[in-house]
Amino acid sequence: MPANGATEAAKRARLIELQIEIYATIENAWLFPESNGVQGFLGIGPLMIVAERPSTGTFGRRADRLLYSLLTEYGAGNTHLTDVIKSRGRVDDPYPTNIAPDKAFFDRELDIVDPKRIIAFGDKVHDMLRFMLAGYGIPVMKTWHYATAGRWPQRAAIFSEQLRNACDLI
């Protein structure tokens, strides 16, 4: 479980090392970037947000901008943003044959970040994390996936409220 007392600089350095290792190990890897005050994968705050896997698109679309703007607005720019599966894929694509490296990287992220709360994007990730983290004592909350709000702007207000409530609990 997480190493207590690690300084912010040490945590960030460990995440940078992990980031380099992920890109060297996982084919077609993608990690949340730093942008507009949001630290993305390099976030070391008490909140961790977890999605299933990166999409095949490019960063900077409406949903990405919405997520990052909300995190900035809610004072959660230091949130650690990650995916369980690190390689890009379409929603219905099967997972890579060997997901052991993804699981090992995710476990190392948990160790480094030592989150006090995790937000899971969607039912599937929520269920997955509740199973994977049973016994860790880390509360796992669920929100819609941010892409839902990006695709259907009328749902953006609901997603915004869900994320605000989750961020307010830290």
N, C-alpha and C positions, 0 to 999 in steps of 0.2 A: 504494500500500500504506500501512499505518498510519503516522501521524505519531508518531515516537518522542519521548519526553520530555514528553508532554503531562501536565499535572498532573491529579489526580483531579477537582478542581473544574472545570477546563476541559473535561474529558471529559464530565462530568455536564451541564454547561451546553450543550455541543454536542448531547448526546442529548435534552435537553429541547427545544431548537430543532427537532431532527429530528422528535421526537414531535409537536410542534405542526404541522409541515409535513405529516406523514403523515396526521393527522386532517383537515387541510384539503384534501388531494389525493385520498386513497383513499376511495371510497364504502364505507360500512359497515366502516370500519377498526376493528381491535381490537388492543391491545398488552398484554402481560403487566403487571399492576399491581404496585405495591409493596404488600406485605402481610406482617405478622408477621416482620419482619426480613429479608425477601427483597426485593431492589430491583427485580426483574422487568426490564422493558425498560430501566430506568435503571441497571442493574448495569454496573459498569465493571471487574470483576475479570478475571483472566487466562483464565477459562473462559466460553465462549459455548455456550448450548444452543439448538438450532434445531429447530423443528417445521415441518410443512408449511404449515398455515393454521389460523386460529382457527375453532373450532366455532361453531355457532349458539346454543349454550347460554350460561349465565351463569357467571361466575367464582364459585368457592367450593364447587363440588361435591366429592365424595369424592376424585376424582383430583387436582384442584387442591390440595386440602388435603394430600394425600399428597406431592405433588411439593414443595410449599413446606416442609412439615415435614422432609422428607429433606434438602433443601438447607440448612436451618437446622442440622439435626443434624450434617451433614458439614462445617459451617463454610464453606459456599459460598453464603451469602446475597447476596454481591456479584456473583454470576454474571449475565451478560447473557442474558436469555431473549427469544427472538424467533421469528418465523415467516418463511418465505421469502415467502409470499403474505400480505399484510397484511389482506385483507378476509375477513369471516366467510363460511363456506359449509359445506355438508354434505360428508361424506367423499367421496361420489361425484359431487359437483357439478363441472362443468368449471371450469377457471381462468378468471379474467376475460379478455376478448378481448385487452386490452393489458396485459401483465405487465411491460412495460419500466419503469414507475415503481416497481413492487415490487423489481425487480432493482437499480435505481439506489439505492433506499433501503437495501436489504440491503448493497450495496457501501459505502455511506457508514457504515453501522453497523460494518462490518469495519474501516474506516479509523479510526473513533473509538475503538472498544473495543480493537483490536489484540490479539485473543485469542491465547493460547499453545496452546490446544487447543479443539476444537469437539466437542460431543456432538450427534449427529444422532438424533432420535427416529424410529426405524423405517428399514426398508430403502430406501424410496423417497427419503426425504430424504438418507440416507447416500449413495446413488448420485448424487443430484443435486449434493450438495456436493462430492463427490470430483471430479466433472467441473468444476463451477464454480470450484473452488479449486486445480485442478491448477497446480503451479508456485508457489503461495503459500508452501509450506513449513509450513502449519498442519496438524498431525495431526487427522484426523476419526475419532472413535470412534462406535460405534453402540450404542444401547440400545433396548429396547422403548419404545413411546410410553407416556407416563405414564397415558393413558386406559385402556390395557390392564390395568394394575394396579388402576385405579379400578373398572373394570367387573367384573373377576374377582379378588376379594380373595385367592384362593389364589395368584395370580401376583405379588402385591405383594412378597413376600420376594425373588423372583428379580429384579424390577425394582430393588428397593432395593439388592441386591448389585451389579447392573450399574452403577447410578448411583454407589454408594460407590466402586467400583473406578475409575471414570472421574474422580471428584473427587479421589481419593487421588493421582492422577498429577500433579496441579498442585503 
